[in-house]
């Protein structure tokens, strides 16, 4: 046996030992309505999906109407758009997506949550569900990219297709605090070209805009004013069956002031605290 043959044999032996250490891919349990994509394991069923309903989401009726209409088209097999939900934190963006799953789960809607760092595996995810009769929303929560970050190109392909069209049973719903999904810098203004009265953004800006434009439907969420915030507080106090309300309004306002925000999330957290103390 030559030295080369001996080296190759040792390499094969090492590879065999290494393969035994790798986690085995799990067979997908298709009985669920919500899944997470876990690298090297595949689709893992969420045992207890969030049971929130659209009735719990207050003061965002216009946003609900837009998202619900698009999702209804999707589950009925009609043309529908990928959706980008942007705006202030705690205003119900991700809760709306979860509530839509609960409304349409019996109609075949399924949700797959994909972490940003795992977007590079989107082709594998799409391959896993392509051809199934269910309708799948790939859900990316709190999505944003830094320049050159992995997953950016894979997401663009799923949104807009490559030489092969995207499957008819897949849409992407993403939430973000940034409309253009990437940080914007003052220096990029230097790339702007002025031609008479026409303003042409630079290449860097165009590249950033190109990703968000691949979402056919943009839904914007805005901060709640004081009255809207208090209405949401009242809803959640009713939900928790709180009877003692004296002083609740003042306490809710103080709670929001301490947190520096009036949002649906803050209202829900206050109501839980008040209900627990009551």
Secondary structure, DSSP 8 states (H G I E B T S, - for coil): --HHHHHHHHHHHHHHHHHHHS-------TT-SEEEEETTTEEEE-SS-----GGG--S-HHHHHHHHHHHHHHHTTS----EEEEESTTSSHHHHHHHHHHHHGGGTEEEEE--GGGGGGHHHHHHHHTT-SSEEEEEE-S--B-TT-TTHHHHHHHHH--SS---TTEEEEEEES-SSSB---GGGGGG-EEETTEEE--HHHHHHHHHHTTSSEEEEE----HHHHHHHHHHHHHHTT----TTHHHHHHHHHHHHT---HHHHHHHHHHHHHH-
